[in-house]
């Protein structure tokens, strides 16, 4: 009789084979910042963030950044729409509302760039107020 064990997949437990199919990286594992940067790109990053939350795949950090990106984008879109509508319908405050609208849009882009820079540096990419709101509300409806 041959005492050599066969080199087939039957020696690997079935649970290990299945876990390889549904791999969710450990928080200690180094995650590439490229998907996080993509999620934080103004306006465009909304769609990959939404797709990530819809599929419910990714690390905890990717899901948190996706929620933050969606929350900031929807807040900007709501403010942009309300200020634009107010400027179009009002007569006296229209110039002031358009100015506020431009400040809001500039702020959205600056915050997004600031979060991208912090992500590249490896620092925390959380915003006071928005991150906790995103984790409570968006997690409730999209995750």
N, C-alpha and C positions, 0 to 999 in steps of 0.2 A: 504494500500500500504506500501511496505517496503522502507524506506528511505536509507537503506544501499546501497552504490554503489557496483556494482559487481567488483570483483578483477580479471579482465581479462586484456589482453594486449591492448584492444581497448582504454583504458584511456591514454596510452603512445602514443605520436605523432609518426607518421610513420617515420619522419626524424630522430628521436632519435634511432629507431630500426635499420635503415640502417647505421647510423654512427658507430654503434657498430661492424658492419661487416667489415668496412674499417677503422679500428682504426690506426691512426698515432699518436704516442705519442707527447705530447707537449714538447717543448724544456726545460721547467722548470721541467718536470718529471725526476726523477732519472732513468737513463738507466744503465743497468748492463754492466760492462766493459768487460764481457766475450766475446760477439760477436766482440767487438773492438779489443780485444787481438787476437782473432782467425784471424781477417783480417790482422793483422800486423805480423803474423808468417811468416818468410822468406820462399819463394817459395810456400809453402802449402797454405798460406793465400790468394794467388792470386785467387784461384778458388771460395772460398766463397764470396770474394769481387766481383768477376765478376757475380756471381749468384745474389747477392743482387742488383747490378745495373741493371741486366737484368730484374729482377722482378719489379724493381722500388718500392720496399717496404722497409721501415725502417725509422728511424728518420733522421733528417738532419745531425746529427753528424755521424751516421753510413754510410750514403751516402758519406760524405766528407772523412772519413777514408778509405772507399772502393776505392774511386778515388785515394787517395794518395798511397794506397797499390799497386794498379795496375800500377800507373805511376812509382813508384820506382822499382817495379819488371820488368817492360818492359825496363826501362833504364838500369838496371843491365844486363838483358838478351841481349840487343843490344850491350852493351860494352863488355860483355863476349864473344859473338859470333865474334865481329870484332877483338878483341885482340887475340882470339884463332885462327881465320883464318889468321891473320897477322903473328902469331908465326909459323903456319904450313907452310906458303908459303915463308916466308922470311928466309934468311940464317944468316945475320949479327945481326939482332935485335931480334931473336927468344927468347933468354933467357930474354932479357929486357921486351919483350911483355908478356911473361909468368909471370914474376914478377909483372908487372902492373896488369895482370889479377887476380893474387892472392890478390893483394891489393884492387882491385875493389870488389872482392867477400867478402873479410873480412870487407870492409867498408859497404857493403850492409847488412851483418848480424849484424854488430855493430849498425848501424842506426836503424834496425828493433828492436833489443833488447832495445835500448835507447827509442824508441817510445812506446814499450810495458811497460817499467818502468814508463814513464811519464803518460801513460793511467791508470796504476794501482794507481798512486799517485793522479789522478784526475786533472792533469795539461793539458795544451793545447797540442794536438798532431799534430802540424803543423810544416812543414819544410819550411824554407825560400826558395822561388823560386818554389819548387816542388808543394806545396799546391795550389798556385795560378794558376800554369800551369795545374795541375790536374783538378781544378774546371773549367777552361776555355775550355781546349781541350777535356778531357774525358767526361765532362758534355755535350758537344756538340754532341758527337757521341754515348754515351751509356745511357744517361738519357733522 
